Amino acid sequence: MITNCLLIDDDVEDNFLFASALQEIAPSLVLEIEDSSVRALERLQQDDNYSPELIFLDLNMPVIDGKECLVELRKIERIKKVPIVIYSTSSYNKDITEVQQLGSTGYLVKPSGYKEIVAKLKEILVTLTGSNS
């Protein structure tokens, strides 16, 4: 069972919807949000005590985009096996294929409505953990 996860996304509104949906699905799951891939990488590279059990990562971010961030995340030994699900507005097959090759565990196109976010996150949690929490 996953007890904590990290969302790396610079969109405040998307973060709020994601957090609300995750809270509805798995109230005991602790979600931490980093709104910068730079800060997320610094934290994960420097804080050996912090190891999320699941990471959601946006592709379209300033400074270090999601693809670059994914490559760097996969270099951090203690989280090499942590599932990383790309959470992006992009539905381009090229992006999906590329991030799979770079080491992503899954790909979720950002849903347009709250109910759809809830359904998709529930599906991902069941797929990755065999349960919905």
N, CA, C and O atoms as a Tinker XYZ file with bonds, in Angstrom:
   532  protein
     1  N      0.833000   -1.189000    0.000000    73     2
     2  CA     0.000000    0.000000    0.000000    64     1     3
     3  C      0.875000    1.249000    0.000000    63     2     4     5
     4  O      1.829000    1.351000    0.772000    81     3
     5  N      0.547000    2.182000   -0.859000    73     3     6
     6  CA     1.279000    3.437000   -0.947000    64     5     7
     7  C      0.776000    4.380000    0.141000    63     6     8     9
     8  O     -0.429000    4.575000    0.300000    81     7
     9  N      1.718000    4.964000    0.892000    73     7    10
    10  CA     1.328000    5.881000    1.963000    64     9    11
    11  C      1.634000    7.339000    1.634000    63    10    12    13
    12  O      1.063000    8.249000    2.234000    81    11
    13  N      2.553000    7.560000    0.659000    73    11    14
    14  CA     2.870000    8.945000    0.311000    64    13    15
    15  C      3.262000    9.045000   -1.150000    63    14    16    17
    16  O      3.818000    8.115000   -1.733000    81    15
    17  N      2.955000   10.202000   -1.726000    73    15    18
    18  CA     3.346000   10.440000   -3.112000    64    17    19
    19  C      3.695000   11.906000   -3.303000    63    18    20    21
    20  O      3.389000   12.763000   -2.474000    81    19
    21  N      4.343000   12.154000   -4.424000    73    19    22
    22  CA     4.810000   13.487000   -4.767000    64    21    23
    23  C      4.237000   13.871000   -6.121000    63    22    24    25
    24  O      4.275000   13.088000   -7.071000    81    23
    25  N      3.710000   15.077000   -6.198000    73    23    26
    26  CA     3.266000   15.661000   -7.460000    64    25    27
    27  C      4.220000   16.799000   -7.799000    63    26    28    29
    28  O      4.421000   17.710000   -6.996000    81    27
    29  N      4.808000   16.741000   -8.997000    73    27    30
    30  CA     5.693000   17.808000   -9.472000    64    29    31
    31  C      4.979000   18.471000  -10.642000    63    30    32    33
    32  O      4.913000   17.920000  -11.741000    81    31
    33  N      4.445000   19.661000  -10.389000    73    31    34
    34  CA     3.638000   20.359000  -11.398000    64    33    35
    35  C      3.588000   21.834000  -11.036000    63    34    36    37
    36  O      3.378000   22.184000   -9.875000    81    35
    37  N      3.779000   22.691000  -12.015000    73    35    38
    38  CA     3.815000   24.127000  -11.755000    64    37    39
    39  C      2.460000   24.807000  -11.878000    63    38    40    41
    40  O      2.375000   26.019000  -11.677000    81    39
    41  N      1.400000   24.078000  -12.201000    73    39    42
    42  CA     0.077000   24.666000  -12.383000    64    41    43
    43  C     -0.734000   24.562000  -11.086000    63    42    44    45
    44  O     -1.151000   23.474000  -10.689000    81    43
    45  N     -0.947000   25.697000  -10.440000    73    43    46
    46  CA    -1.611000   25.739000   -9.137000    64    45    47
    47  C     -3.025000   25.156000   -9.194000    63    46    48    49
    48  O     -3.419000   24.399000   -8.307000    81    47
    49  N     -3.779000   25.499000  -10.219000    73    47    50
    50  CA    -5.150000   24.990000  -10.345000    64    49    51
    51  C     -5.159000   23.477000  -10.534000    63    50    52    53
    52  O     -5.953000   22.780000   -9.901000    81    51
    53  N     -4.290000   22.966000  -11.393000    73    51    54
    54  CA    -4.191000   21.517000  -11.578000    64    53    55
    55  C     -3.803000   20.822000  -10.279000    63    54    56    57
    56  O     -4.321000   19.752000   -9.962000    81    55
    57  N     -2.889000   21.434000   -9.531000    73    55    58
    58  CA    -2.451000   20.855000   -8.256000    64    57    59
    59  C     -3.609000   20.755000   -7.269000    63    58    60    61
    60  O     -3.749000   19.752000   -6.569000    81    59
    61  N     -4.435000   21.789000   -7.215000    73    59    62
    62  CA    -5.583000   21.781000   -6.309000    64    61    63
    63  C     -6.559000   20.664000   -6.681000    63    62    64    65
    64  O     -7.002000   19.914000   -5.811000    81    63
    65  N     -6.893000   20.552000   -7.961000    73    63    66
    66  CA    -7.812000   19.502000   -8.404000    64    65    67
    67  C     -7.237000   18.113000   -8.149000    63    66    68    69
    68  O     -7.948000   17.215000   -7.699000    81    67
    69  N     -5.962000   17.941000   -8.435000    73    67    70
    70  CA    -5.292000   16.663000   -8.209000    64    69    71
    71  C     -5.343000   16.296000   -6.733000    63    70    72    73
    72  O     -5.708000   15.176000   -6.375000    81    71
    73  N     -4.973000   17.252000   -5.875000    73    71    74
    74  CA    -4.956000   17.000000   -4.426000    64    73    75
    75  C     -6.356000   16.682000   -3.901000    63    74    76    77
    76  O     -6.520000   15.790000   -3.068000    81    75
    77  N     -7.353000   17.402000   -4.380000    73    75    78
    78  CA    -8.742000   17.152000   -3.953000    64    77    79
    79  C     -9.199000   15.762000   -4.376000    63    78    80    81
    80  O     -9.823000   15.042000   -3.596000    81    79
    81  N     -8.886000   15.392000   -5.608000    73    79    82
    82  CA    -9.284000   14.070000   -6.109000    64    81    83
    83  C     -8.577000   12.964000   -5.343000    63    82    84    85
    84  O     -9.199000   11.964000   -4.982000    81    83
    85  N     -7.298000   13.129000   -5.095000    73    83    86
    86  CA    -6.541000   12.108000   -4.364000    64    85    87
    87  C     -7.051000   11.978000   -2.933000    63    86    88    89
    88  O     -7.127000   10.871000   -2.400000    81    87
    89  N     -7.398000   13.094000   -2.314000    73    87    90
    90  CA    -7.950000   13.083000   -0.958000    64    89    91
    91  C     -9.273000   12.309000   -0.927000    63    90    92    93
    92  O     -9.548000   11.578000    0.025000    81    91
    93  N    -10.075000   12.474000   -1.959000    73    91    94
    94  CA   -11.357000   11.770000   -2.034000    64    93    95
    95  C    -11.150000   10.260000   -2.173000    63    94    96    97
    96  O    -11.863000    9.471000   -1.554000    81    95
    97  N    -10.184000    9.871000   -2.978000    73    95    98
    98  CA    -9.926000    8.459000   -3.256000    64    97    99
    99  C     -9.224000    7.762000   -2.097000    63    98   100   101
   100  O     -9.617000    6.674000   -1.674000    81    99
   101  N     -8.181000    8.410000   -1.594000    73    99   102
   102  CA    -7.329000    7.797000   -0.573000    64   101   103
   103  C     -7.003000    8.823000    0.505000    63   102   104   105
   104  O     -5.926000    9.419000    0.497000    81   103
   105  N     -7.935000    9.027000    1.431000    73   103   106
   106  CA    -7.757000   10.081000    2.436000    64   105   107
   107  C     -6.502000    9.928000    3.303000    63   106   108   109
   108  O     -5.989000   10.917000    3.825000    81   107
   109  N     -6.009000    8.703000    3.458000    73   107   110
   110  CA    -4.826000    8.509000    4.306000    64   109   111
   111  C     -3.512000    8.686000    3.545000    63   110   112   113
   112  O     -2.440000    8.688000    4.150000    81   111
   113  N     -3.590000    8.832000    2.245000    73   111   114
   114  CA    -2.394000    9.005000    1.428000    64   113   115
   115  C     -1.872000   10.434000    1.580000    63   114   116   117
   116  O     -2.616000   11.395000    1.387000    81   115
   117  N     -0.607000   10.567000    1.921000    73   115   118
   118  CA     0.008000   11.876000    2.087000    64   117   119
   119  C      0.551000   12.339000    0.737000    63   118   120   121
   120  O      1.379000   11.665000    0.123000    81   119
   121  N      0.074000   13.495000    0.286000    73   119   122
   122  CA     0.526000   14.070000   -0.975000    64   121   123
   123  C      1.370000   15.295000   -0.677000    63   122   124   125
   124  O      0.959000   16.192000    0.060000    81   123
   125  N      2.562000   15.314000   -1.267000    73   123   126
   126  CA     3.387000   16.508000   -1.219000    64   125   127
   127  C      3.459000   17.049000   -2.637000    63   126   128   129
   128  O      3.488000   16.290000   -3.605000    81   127
   129  N      3.488000   18.374000   -2.746000    73   127   130
   130  CA     3.505000   19.015000   -4.058000    64   129   131
   131  C      4.720000   19.917000   -4.163000    63   130   132   133
   132  O      4.991000   20.734000   -3.283000    81   131
   133  N      5.446000   19.751000   -5.259000    73   131   134
   134  CA     6.530000   20.670000   -5.599000    64   133   135
   135  C      6.104000   21.352000   -6.888000    63   134   136   137
   136  O      5.787000   20.681000   -7.870000    81   135
   137  N      6.093000   22.688000   -6.895000    73   135   138
   138  CA     5.657000   23.418000   -8.085000    64   137   139
   139  C      6.816000   23.769000   -9.011000    63   138   140   141
   140  O      6.669000   24.581000   -9.925000    81   139
   141  N      7.964000   23.153000   -8.766000    73   139   142
   142  CA     9.150000   23.386000   -9.580000    64   141   143
   143  C      9.943000   22.088000   -9.682000    63   142   144   145
   144  O     10.229000   21.445000   -8.672000    81   143
   145  N     10.292000   21.714000  -10.896000    73   143   146
   146  CA    11.109000   20.513000  -11.064000    64   145   147
   147  C     12.499000   20.726000  -10.468000    63   146   148   149
   148  O     13.118000   19.781000   -9.979000    81   147
   149  N     12.986000   21.954000  -10.507000    73   147   150
   150  CA    14.293000   22.263000   -9.924000    64   149   151
   151  C     14.271000   21.986000   -8.428000    63   150   152   153
   152  O     15.155000   21.305000   -7.906000    81   151
   153  N     13.255000   22.515000   -7.731000    73   151   154
   154  CA    13.161000   22.302000   -6.277000    64   153   155
   155  C     12.923000   20.832000   -5.943000    63   154   156   157
   156  O     13.470000   20.316000   -4.969000    81   155
   157  N     12.108000   20.163000   -6.750000    73   155   158
   158  CA    11.840000   18.739000   -6.509000    64   157   159
   159  C     13.133000   17.937000   -6.629000    63   158   160   161
   160  O     13.424000   17.101000   -5.774000    81   159
   161  N     13.899000   18.183000   -7.668000    73   159   162
   162  CA    15.158000   17.464000   -7.842000    64   161   163
   163  C     16.140000   17.769000   -6.718000    63   162   164   165
   164  O     16.791000   16.864000   -6.196000    81   163
   165  N     16.248000   19.046000   -6.346000    73   163   166
   166  CA    17.153000   19.406000   -5.243000    64   165   167
   167  C     16.776000   18.660000   -3.974000    63   166   168   169
   168  O     17.638000   18.119000   -3.282000    81   167
   169  N     15.495000   18.635000   -3.676000    73   167   170
   170  CA    15.045000   17.959000   -2.455000    64   169   171
   171  C     15.351000   16.466000   -2.511000    63   170   172   173
   172  O     15.885000   15.896000   -1.560000    81   171
   173  N     15.008000   15.839000   -3.634000    73   171   174
   174  CA    15.213000   14.398000   -3.744000    64   173   175
   175  C     16.693000   14.025000   -3.813000    63   174   176   177
   176  O     17.071000   12.937000   -3.380000    81   175
   177  N     17.526000   14.898000   -4.343000    73   175   178
   178  CA    18.959000   14.623000   -4.413000    64   177   179
   179  C     19.660000   14.877000   -3.077000    63   178   180   181
   180  O     20.678000   14.252000   -2.780000    81   179
   181  N     19.113000   15.799000   -2.269000    73   179   182
   182  CA    19.798000   16.203000   -1.050000    64   181   183
   183  C     19.223000   15.604000    0.229000    63   182   184   185
   184  O     19.957000   15.424000    1.201000    81   183
   185  N     17.946000   15.296000    0.251000    73   183   186
   186  CA    17.301000   14.794000    1.466000    64   185   187
   187  C     17.149000   13.277000    1.384000    63   186   188   189
   188  O     16.171000   12.761000    0.842000    81   187
   189  N     18.137000   12.580000    1.935000    73   187   190
   190  CA    18.136000   11.114000    1.888000    64   189   191
   191  C     16.984000   10.493000    2.664000    63   190   192   193
   192  O     16.677000    9.315000    2.475000    81   191
   193  N     16.344000   11.261000    3.530000    73   191   194
   194  CA    15.226000   10.737000    4.313000    64   193   195
   195  C     13.890000   10.848000    3.588000    63   194   196   197
   196  O     12.883000   10.316000    4.055000    81   195
   197  N     13.878000   11.533000    2.456000    73   195   198
   198  CA    12.630000   11.706000    1.721000    64   197   199
   199  C     12.592000   10.777000    0.518000    63   198   200   201
   200  O     13.390000   10.907000   -0.410000    81   199
   201  N     11.662000    9.847000    0.547000    73   199   202
   202  CA    11.509000    8.892000   -0.552000    64   201   203
   203  C     10.033000    8.657000   -0.816000    63   202   204   205
   204  O      9.424000    7.793000   -0.186000    81   203
   205  N      9.446000    9.413000   -1.740000    73   203   206
   206  CA     8.041000    9.165000   -2.073000    64   205   207
   207  C      7.895000    7.769000   -2.680000    63   206   208   209
   208  O      8.822000    7.244000   -3.296000    81   207
   209  N      6.727000    7.188000   -2.496000    73   207   210
   210  CA     6.470000    5.842000   -3.010000    64   209   211
   211  C      5.845000    5.873000   -4.405000    63   210   212   213
   212  O      5.745000    4.844000   -5.072000    81   211
   213  N      5.428000    7.059000   -4.834000    73   211   214
   214  CA     4.835000    7.255000   -6.142000    64   213   215
   215  C      5.039000    8.720000   -6.521000    63   214   216   217
   216  O      4.855000    9.611000   -5.692000    81   215
   217  N      5.419000    8.966000   -7.774000    73   215   218
   218  CA     5.646000   10.334000   -8.241000    64   217   219
   219  C      4.796000   10.586000   -9.482000    63   218   220   221
   220  O      4.777000    9.781000  -10.412000    81   219
   221  N      4.096000   11.717000   -9.478000    73   219   222
   222  CA     3.383000   12.210000  -10.656000    64   221   223
   223  C      4.169000   13.418000  -11.151000    63   222   224   225
   224  O      4.528000   14.296000  -10.367000    81   223
   225  N      4.434000   13.460000  -12.449000    73   223   226
   226  CA     5.327000   14.470000  -13.004000    64   225   227
   227  C      4.729000   15.094000  -14.255000    63   226   228   229
   228  O      4.388000   14.398000  -15.211000    81   227
   229  N      4.608000   16.420000  -14.234000    73   227   230
   230  CA     4.127000   17.163000  -15.406000    64   229   231
   231  C      5.263000   17.290000  -16.419000    63   230   232   233
   232  O      6.431000   17.370000  -16.037000    81   231
   233  N      4.926000   17.307000  -17.698000    73   231   234
   234  CA     5.936000   17.466000  -18.749000    64   233   235
   235  C      6.300000   18.913000  -19.008000    63   234   236   237
   236  O      7.474000   19.237000  -19.187000    81   235
   237  N      5.307000   19.782000  -19.030000    73   235   238
   238  CA     5.507000   21.166000  -19.461000    64   237   239
   239  C      5.757000   22.087000  -18.271000    63   238   240   241
   240  O      4.831000   22.650000  -17.686000    81   239
   241  N      7.047000   22.223000  -17.930000    73   239   242
   242  CA     7.432000   23.093000  -16.824000    64   241   243
   243  C      8.632000   23.935000  -17.242000    63   242   244   245
   244  O      9.420000   23.527000  -18.095000    81   243
   245  N      8.764000   25.110000  -16.635000    73   243   246
   246  CA     9.898000   25.973000  -16.976000    64   245   247
   247  C     11.214000   25.450000  -16.394000    63   246   248   249
   248  O     11.213000   24.622000  -15.483000    81   247
   249  N     12.298000   25.925000  -16.910000    73   247   250
   250  CA    13.680000   25.650000  -16.508000    64   249   251
   251  C     14.070000   24.195000  -16.808000    63   250   252   253
   252  O     14.859000   23.949000  -17.720000    81   251
   253  N     13.536000   23.245000  -16.067000    73   251   254
   254  CA    13.779000   21.822000  -16.330000    64   253   255
   255  C     12.429000   21.205000  -16.642000    63   254   256   257
   256  O     11.563000   21.121000  -15.772000    81   255
   257  N     12.248000   20.769000  -17.891000    73   255   258
   258  CA    10.950000   20.192000  -18.250000    64   257   259
   259  C     10.820000   18.770000  -17.697000    63   258   260   261
   260  O     11.770000   18.220000  -17.140000    81   259
   261  N      9.656000   18.198000  -17.858000    73   259   262
   262  CA     9.379000   16.893000  -17.278000    64   261   263
   263  C     10.258000   15.782000  -17.797000    63   262   264   265
   264  O     10.621000   14.879000  -17.043000    81   263
   265  N     10.610000   15.828000  -19.072000    73   263   266
   266  CA    11.478000   14.778000  -19.636000    64   265   267
   267  C     12.863000   14.836000  -19.008000    63   266   268   269
   268  O     13.418000   13.809000  -18.616000    81   267
   269  N     13.421000   16.041000  -18.913000    73   267   270
   270  CA    14.730000   16.198000  -18.273000    64   269   271
   271  C     14.668000   15.797000  -16.805000    63   270   272   273
   272  O     15.579000   15.153000  -16.285000    81   271
   273  N     13.585000   16.187000  -16.150000    73   271   274
   274  CA    13.403000   15.855000  -14.740000    64   273   275
   275  C     13.321000   14.338000  -14.554000    63   274   276   277
   276  O     13.914000   13.794000  -13.623000    81   275
   277  N     12.596000   13.664000  -15.425000    73   275   278
   278  CA    12.470000   12.208000  -15.369000    64   277   279
   279  C     13.837000   11.537000  -15.465000    63   278   280   281
   280  O     14.134000   10.617000  -14.703000    81   279
   281  N     14.661000   11.990000  -16.390000    73   279   282
   282  CA    16.012000   11.438000  -16.548000    64   281   283
   283  C     16.800000   11.598000  -15.249000    63   282   284   285
   284  O     17.460000   10.664000  -14.794000    81   283
   285  N     16.722000   12.792000  -14.658000    73   283   286
   286  CA    17.461000   13.053000  -13.414000    64   285   287
   287  C     16.898000   12.246000  -12.239000    63   286   288   289
   288  O     17.657000   11.754000  -11.405000    81   287
   289  N     15.582000   12.112000  -12.174000    73   287   290
   290  CA    14.967000   11.318000  -11.105000    64   289   291
   291  C     15.439000    9.868000  -11.168000    63   290   292   293
   292  O     15.706000    9.257000  -10.133000    81   291
   293  N     15.542000    9.324000  -12.358000    73   291   294
   294  CA    15.957000    7.927000  -12.526000    64   293   295
   295  C     17.418000    7.699000  -12.154000    63   294   296   297
   296  O     17.850000    6.553000  -12.029000    81   295
   297  N     18.184000    8.772000  -11.974000    73   295   298
   298  CA    19.588000    8.655000  -11.554000    64   297   299
   299  C     19.722000    8.583000  -10.034000    63   298   300   301
   300  O     20.792000    8.246000   -9.528000    81   299
   301  N     18.662000    8.893000   -9.304000    73   299   302
   302  CA    18.720000    8.907000   -7.839000    64   301   303
   303  C     18.494000    7.477000   -7.350000    63   302   304   305
   304  O     17.396000    6.935000   -7.472000    81   303
   305  N     19.519000    6.894000   -6.811000    73   303   306
   306  CA    19.534000    5.462000   -6.479000    64   305   307
   307  C     18.351000    5.026000   -5.612000    63   306   308   309
   308  O     17.710000    4.022000   -5.920000    81   307
   309  N     18.051000    5.751000   -4.545000    73   307   310
   310  CA    17.030000    5.284000   -3.603000    64   309   311
   311  C     15.607000    5.341000   -4.160000    63   310   312   313
   312  O     14.701000    4.737000   -3.586000    81   311
   313  N     15.398000    6.055000   -5.267000    73   311   314
   314  CA    14.051000    6.096000   -5.840000    64   313   315
   315  C     13.994000    5.502000   -7.250000    63   314   316   317
   316  O     13.032000    5.725000   -7.985000    81   315
   317  N     15.021000    4.752000   -7.617000    73   315   318
   318  CA    15.069000    4.183000   -8.978000    64   317   319
   319  C     13.858000    3.320000   -9.303000    63   318   320   321
   320  O     13.409000    3.285000  -10.448000    81   319
   321  N     13.331000    2.631000   -8.311000    73   319   322
   322  CA    12.203000    1.728000   -8.568000    64   321   323
   323  C     10.845000    2.351000   -8.251000    63   322   324   325
   324  O      9.813000    1.693000   -8.378000    81   323
   325  N     10.847000    3.610000   -7.843000    73   323   326
   326  CA     9.597000    4.301000   -7.529000    64   325   327
   327  C      8.840000    4.543000   -8.836000    63   326   328   329
   328  O      9.413000    5.055000   -9.797000    81   327
   329  N      7.560000    4.177000   -8.876000    73   327   330
   330  CA     6.779000    4.454000  -10.086000    64   329   331
   331  C      6.679000    5.963000  -10.333000    63   330   332   333
   332  O      6.392000    6.739000   -9.421000    81   331
   333  N      6.922000    6.355000  -11.578000    73   331   334
   334  CA     6.779000    7.751000  -11.981000    64   333   335
   335  C      5.759000    7.794000  -13.101000    63   334   336   337
   336  O      5.971000    7.251000  -14.185000    81   335
   337  N      4.646000    8.452000  -12.815000    73   335   338
   338  CA     3.562000    8.581000  -13.783000    64   337   339
   339  C      3.586000   10.003000  -14.334000    63   338   340   341
   340  O      3.511000   10.974000  -13.581000    81   339
   341  N      3.690000   10.111000  -15.638000    73   339   342
   342  CA     3.643000   11.423000  -16.273000    64   341   343
   343  C      2.190000   11.896000  -16.259000    63   342   344   345
   344  O      1.277000   11.150000  -16.610000    81   343
   345  N      1.995000   13.145000  -15.847000    73   343   346
   346  CA     0.666000   13.746000  -15.716000    64   345   347
   347  C      0.693000   15.023000  -16.538000    63   346   348   349
   348  O      1.167000   16.054000  -16.062000    81   347
   349  N      0.188000   14.968000  -17.771000    73   347   350
   350  CA     0.408000   16.066000  -18.708000    64   349   351
   351  C     -0.814000   16.352000  -19.574000    63   350   352   353
   352  O     -1.678000   15.495000  -19.760000    81   351
   353  N     -0.868000   17.557000  -20.090000    73   351   354
   354  CA    -1.919000   17.899000  -21.054000    64   353   355
   355  C     -1.620000   17.304000  -22.426000    63   354   356   357
   356  O     -2.517000   17.193000  -23.262000    81   355
   357  N     -0.375000   16.924000  -22.663000    73   355   358
   358  CA     0.010000   16.380000  -23.966000    64   357   359
   359  C     -0.523000   14.961000  -24.159000    63   358   360   361
   360  O     -0.363000   14.098000  -23.296000    81   359
   361  N     -1.149000   14.746000  -25.293000    73   359   362
   362  CA    -1.598000   13.395000  -25.639000    64   361   363
   363  C     -0.871000   12.878000  -26.875000    63   362   364   365
   364  O     -1.305000   11.910000  -27.499000    81   363
   365  N      0.235000   13.525000  -27.222000    73   363   366
   366  CA     1.000000   13.136000  -28.403000    64   365   367
   367  C      1.685000   11.795000  -28.182000    63   366   368   369
   368  O      2.353000   11.591000  -27.168000    81   367
   369  N      1.517000   10.880000  -29.134000    73   367   370
   370  CA     2.147000    9.569000  -29.027000    64   369   371
   371  C      3.660000    9.673000  -28.888000    63   370   372   373
   372  O      4.280000    8.867000  -28.195000    81   371
   373  N      4.257000   10.670000  -29.548000    73   371   374
   374  CA     5.706000   10.869000  -29.463000    64   373   375
   375  C      6.134000   11.114000  -28.013000    63   374   376   377
   376  O      7.121000   10.540000  -27.555000    81   375
   377  N      5.393000   11.966000  -27.287000    73   375   378
   378  CA     5.710000   12.231000  -25.881000    64   377   379
   379  C      5.553000   10.963000  -25.045000    63   378   380   381
   380  O      6.406000   10.648000  -24.215000    81   379
   381  N      4.468000   10.248000  -25.269000    73   379   382
   382  CA     4.186000    9.036000  -24.492000    64   381   383
   383  C      5.291000    8.007000  -24.708000    63   382   384   385
   384  O      5.803000    7.431000  -23.748000    81   383
   385  N      5.653000    7.778000  -25.952000    73   383   386
   386  CA     6.707000    6.812000  -26.279000    64   385   387
   387  C      8.049000    7.247000  -25.695000    63   386   388   389
   388  O      8.782000    6.434000  -25.132000    81   387
   389  N      8.363000    8.525000  -25.833000    73   387   390
   390  CA     9.647000    9.028000  -25.345000    64   389   391
   391  C      9.794000    8.878000  -23.836000    63   390   392   393
   392  O     10.844000    8.448000  -23.358000    81   391
   393  N      8.755000    9.227000  -23.081000    73   391   394
   394  CA     8.883000    9.116000  -21.621000    64   393   395
   395  C      8.903000    7.658000  -21.165000    63   394   396   397
   396  O      9.512000    7.343000  -20.143000    81   395
   397  N      8.254000    6.777000  -21.899000    73   395   398
   398  CA     8.355000    5.338000  -21.582000    64   397   399
   399  C      9.806000    4.892000  -21.735000    63   398   400   401
   400  O     10.330000    4.160000  -20.895000    81   399
   401  N     10.451000    5.337000  -22.813000    73   399   402
   402  CA    11.847000    4.986000  -23.050000    64   401   403
   403  C     12.768000    5.595000  -21.996000    63   402   404   405
   404  O     13.829000    5.043000  -21.704000    81   403
   405  N     12.368000    6.725000  -21.428000    73   403   406
   406  CA    13.170000    7.394000  -20.402000    64   405   407
   407  C     12.926000    6.830000  -19.002000    63   406   408   409
   408  O     13.623000    7.195000  -18.056000    81   407
   409  N     11.938000    5.942000  -18.868000    73   407   410
   410  CA    11.746000    5.280000  -17.582000    64   409   411
   411  C     10.460000    5.571000  -16.840000    63   410   412   413
   412  O     10.349000    5.248000  -15.658000    81   411
   413  N      9.487000    6.173000  -17.502000    73   411   414
   414  CA     8.213000    6.406000  -16.802000    64   413   415
   415  C      7.464000    5.088000  -16.638000    63   414   416   417
   416  O      7.623000    4.161000  -17.432000    81   415
   417  N      6.657000    5.028000  -15.606000    73   415   418
   418  CA     5.863000    3.845000  -15.310000    64   417   419
   419  C      4.515000    3.902000  -15.995000    63   418   420   421
   420  O      3.951000    2.872000  -16.364000    81   419
   421  N      3.998000    5.110000  -16.166000    73   419   422
   422  CA     2.690000    5.291000  -16.778000    64   421   423
   423  C      2.543000    6.698000  -17.314000    63   422   424   425
   424  O      3.424000    7.543000  -17.153000    81   423
   425  N      1.419000    6.929000  -17.951000    73   423   426
   426  CA     1.160000    8.233000  -18.562000    64   425   427
   427  C     -0.313000    8.547000  -18.400000    63   426   428   429
   428  O     -1.170000    7.746000  -18.775000    81   427
   429  N     -0.609000    9.704000  -17.846000    73   427   430
   430  CA    -1.981000   10.137000  -17.638000    64   429   431
   431  C     -2.167000   11.509000  -18.272000    63   430   432   433
   432  O     -1.545000   12.487000  -17.859000    81   431
   433  N     -3.029000   11.565000  -19.277000    73   431   434
   434  CA    -3.374000   12.855000  -19.868000    64   433   435
   435  C     -4.293000   13.556000  -18.869000    63   434   436   437
   436  O     -5.275000   12.977000  -18.404000    81   435
   437  N     -3.964000   14.803000  -18.545000    73   435   438
   438  CA    -4.750000   15.537000  -17.555000    64   437   439
   439  C     -6.211000   15.584000  -17.986000    63   438   440   441
   440  O     -6.540000   16.123000  -19.043000    81   439
   441  N     -7.079000   15.018000  -17.160000    73   439   442
   442  CA    -8.510000   15.035000  -17.490000    64   441   443
   443  C     -9.075000   16.441000  -17.401000    63   442   444   445
   444  O     -8.527000   17.301000  -16.711000    81   443
   445  N    -10.180000   16.667000  -18.106000    73   443   446
   446  CA   -10.770000   18.000000  -18.147000    64   445   447
   447  C    -11.698000   18.283000  -16.979000    63   446   448   449
   448  O    -11.921000   19.446000  -16.644000    81   447
   449  N    -12.241000   17.257000  -16.356000    73   447   450
   450  CA   -13.185000   17.477000  -15.265000    64   449   451
   451  C    -12.801000   16.732000  -14.003000    63   450   452   453
   452  O    -12.018000   15.783000  -14.040000    81   451
   453  N    -13.358000   17.170000  -12.891000    73   451   454
   454  CA   -13.025000   16.601000  -11.592000    64   453   455
   455  C    -13.361000   15.110000  -11.505000    63   454   456   457
   456  O    -12.543000   14.317000  -11.038000    81   455
   457  N    -14.549000   14.731000  -11.949000    73   455   458
   458  CA   -14.945000   13.319000  -11.869000    64   457   459
   459  C    -14.001000   12.436000  -12.674000    63   458   460   461
   460  O    -13.687000   11.315000  -12.275000    81   459
   461  N    -13.557000   12.953000  -13.804000    73   459   462
   462  CA   -12.625000   12.194000  -14.641000    64   461   463
   463  C    -11.262000   12.053000  -13.956000    63   462   464   465
   464  O    -10.625000   11.005000  -14.053000    81   463
   465  N    -10.817000   13.105000  -13.265000    73   463   466
   466  CA    -9.557000   13.024000  -12.514000    64   465   467
   467  C     -9.667000   11.943000  -11.440000    63   466   468   469
   468  O     -8.767000   11.118000  -11.285000    81   467
   469  N    -10.773000   11.956000  -10.704000    73   467   470
   470  CA   -10.986000   10.950000   -9.664000    64   469   471
   471  C    -10.926000    9.541000  -10.254000    63   470   472   473
   472  O    -10.240000    8.669000   -9.721000    81   471
   473  N    -11.638000    9.326000  -11.342000    73   471   474
   474  CA   -11.681000    7.998000  -11.975000    64   473   475
   475  C    -10.299000    7.565000  -12.455000    63   474   476   477
   476  O     -9.902000    6.419000  -12.242000    81   475
   477  N     -9.574000    8.459000  -13.094000    73   475   478
   478  CA    -8.249000    8.116000  -13.630000    64   477   479
   479  C     -7.241000    7.848000  -12.516000    63   478   480   481
   480  O     -6.449000    6.910000  -12.610000    81   479
   481  N     -7.263000    8.665000  -11.464000    73   479   482
   482  CA    -6.339000    8.441000  -10.356000    64   481   483
   483  C     -6.654000    7.130000   -9.636000    63   482   484   485
   484  O     -5.749000    6.398000   -9.238000    81   483
   485  N     -7.935000    6.847000   -9.475000    73   483   486
   486  CA    -8.331000    5.588000   -8.850000    64   485   487
   487  C     -7.811000    4.411000   -9.680000    63   486   488   489
   488  O     -7.285000    3.440000   -9.137000    81   487
   489  N     -7.963000    4.511000  -10.987000    73   487   490
   490  CA    -7.490000    3.465000  -11.891000    64   489   491
   491  C     -5.974000    3.260000  -11.763000    63   490   492   493
   492  O     -5.497000    2.126000  -11.729000    81   491
   493  N     -5.234000    4.351000  -11.694000    73   491   494
   494  CA    -3.776000    4.258000  -11.567000    64   493   495
   495  C     -3.389000    3.628000  -10.234000    63   494   496   497
   496  O     -2.516000    2.761000  -10.187000    81   495
   497  N     -4.030000    4.058000   -9.153000    73   495   498
   498  CA    -3.700000    3.492000   -7.843000    64   497   499
   499  C     -4.004000    2.000000   -7.791000    63   498   500   501
   500  O     -3.227000    1.226000   -7.231000    81   499
   501  N     -5.112000    1.600000   -8.361000    73   499   502
   502  CA    -5.461000    0.168000   -8.385000    64   501   503
   503  C     -4.434000   -0.598000   -9.217000    63   502   504   505
   504  O     -3.988000   -1.675000   -8.820000    81   503
   505  N     -4.063000   -0.047000  -10.360000    73   503   506
   506  CA    -3.093000   -0.706000  -11.240000    64   505   507
   507  C     -1.735000   -0.859000  -10.562000    63   506   508   509
   508  O     -1.115000   -1.920000  -10.641000    81   507
   509  N     -1.274000    0.198000   -9.897000    73   507   510
   510  CA     0.067000    0.176000   -9.303000    64   509   511
   511  C      0.133000   -0.553000   -7.970000    63   510   512   513
   512  O      1.174000   -1.103000   -7.611000    81   511
   513  N     -0.975000   -0.560000   -7.233000    73   511   514
   514  CA    -0.907000   -1.116000   -5.882000    64   513   515
   515  C     -1.827000   -2.296000   -5.648000    63   514   516   517
   516  O     -1.673000   -3.021000   -4.665000    81   515
   517  N     -2.769000   -2.492000   -6.532000    73   515   518
   518  CA    -3.738000   -3.559000   -6.317000    64   517   519
   519  C     -4.846000   -3.158000   -5.361000    63   518   520   521
   520  O     -5.729000   -3.957000   -5.047000    81   519
   521  N     -4.794000   -1.900000   -4.895000    73   519   522
   522  CA    -5.862000   -1.377000   -4.030000    64   521   523
   523  C     -6.058000    0.074000   -4.356000    63   522   524   525
   524  O     -5.312000    0.643000   -5.153000    81   523
   525  N     -7.066000    0.691000   -3.742000    73   523   526
   526  CA    -7.333000    2.102000   -4.038000    64   525   527
   527  C     -6.831000    3.041000   -2.954000    63   526   528   529
   528  O     -7.316000    4.166000   -2.840000    81   527
   529  N     -5.887000    2.607000   -2.173000    73   527   530
   530  CA    -5.288000    3.507000   -1.178000    64   529   531
   531  C     -3.832000    3.210000   -0.971000    63   530   532
   532  O     -3.175000    3.873000   -0.168000    81   531
